[in-house]
Amino acid sequence: MTTLTVTARGQVTFRKDVLQHLGIKPGDKIELDLLPNGRGMLKAARPTGTIDGFIGLLADRTQKVATIEEINAATAQGWAGKE
């Protein structure tokens, strides 16, 4: 178990090994879920994707324009676990 010290300003500094274990890097955000009996669950906040973030993701990365048949074939291969 890791013990952390709270400063007079209510701040806590996590040791590097704790952050690595949680998969948290500088600039990342942390989620804290408050649980009953004064407990909490801490985890790395993972950004959720939105359709707005997906649209145009690959824009201007290729000159090829795929047909609907090519897109459907690639999708089927992806779902089948083939490349």
C-alpha positions as CSV (number, residue, x, y, z in Angstrom):
1,M,0.0,0.0,0.0
2,T,1.2,3.5,-0.8
3,T,0.8,6.3,1.7
4,L,0.6,9.9,0.4
5,T,0.8,13.1,2.4
6,V,-1.7,15.9,2.0
7,T,-0.2,19.5,2.1
8,A,-1.8,22.4,4.0
9,R,-3.3,23.5,0.7
10,G,-5.1,20.1,0.3
11,Q,-2.8,18.9,-2.5
12,V,-1.3,15.4,-2.9
13,T,1.8,14.5,-5.0
14,F,1.8,11.0,-6.5
15,R,5.1,9.2,-6.8
16,K,6.3,8.3,-10.3
17,D,5.8,4.5,-9.8
18,V,2.1,5.1,-8.8
19,L,1.5,7.2,-11.9
20,Q,3.2,4.6,-14.1
21,H,1.0,1.9,-12.6
22,L,-2.1,3.9,-13.3
23,G,-0.9,4.7,-16.8
24,I,-1.0,8.4,-16.2
25,K,1.4,10.7,-18.0
26,P,2.1,14.5,-17.6
27,G,-0.9,16.4,-18.8
28,D,-3.3,13.5,-18.3
29,K,-6.4,13.8,-16.2
30,I,-7.4,11.7,-13.2
31,E,-10.9,10.5,-12.3
32,L,-11.9,10.0,-8.6
33,D,-15.1,8.1,-7.8
34,L,-16.3,8.7,-4.3
35,L,-17.4,5.4,-2.7
36,P,-19.2,4.7,0.6
37,N,-17.4,4.6,3.9
38,G,-14.9,7.3,3.1
39,R,-13.3,5.4,0.2
40,G,-12.5,6.5,-3.3
41,M,-11.5,4.8,-6.6
42,L,-8.8,6.6,-8.6
43,K,-8.1,5.9,-12.3
44,A,-6.8,7.6,-15.4
45,A,-9.4,9.6,-17.2
46,R,-9.8,8.2,-20.8
47,P,-11.2,10.6,-23.3
48,T,-14.3,9.4,-25.0
49,G,-14.5,9.7,-28.8
50,T,-17.2,11.6,-30.5
51,I,-18.4,11.4,-34.1
52,D,-17.2,15.0,-34.5
53,G,-13.7,14.0,-33.6
54,F,-13.8,11.1,-36.0
55,I,-15.2,12.9,-39.1
56,G,-12.3,14.2,-41.1
57,L,-9.7,12.3,-39.1
58,L,-7.9,11.0,-42.2
59,A,-8.6,14.0,-44.4
60,D,-5.8,15.0,-46.8
61,R,-3.8,11.9,-45.9
62,T,-4.2,10.2,-49.3
63,Q,-5.3,10.9,-52.8
64,K,-7.1,7.6,-53.2
65,V,-10.9,7.6,-53.1
66,A,-12.4,4.3,-52.1
67,T,-15.5,2.9,-53.6
68,I,-18.3,1.7,-51.3
69,E,-17.5,-1.8,-52.3
70,E,-13.8,-1.3,-51.2
71,I,-15.0,0.2,-47.9
72,N,-17.4,-2.7,-47.3
73,A,-14.6,-5.2,-48.1
74,A,-12.2,-3.5,-45.7
75,T,-14.8,-3.4,-43.0
76,A,-15.6,-7.1,-43.4
77,Q,-11.9,-8.0,-43.1
78,G,-11.5,-5.8,-40.1
79,W,-14.4,-7.5,-38.3
80,A,-13.0,-10.9,-39.3
81,G,-9.7,-9.9,-37.7
82,K,-7.9,-9.9,-41.0
83,E,-5.7,-7.2,-42.4
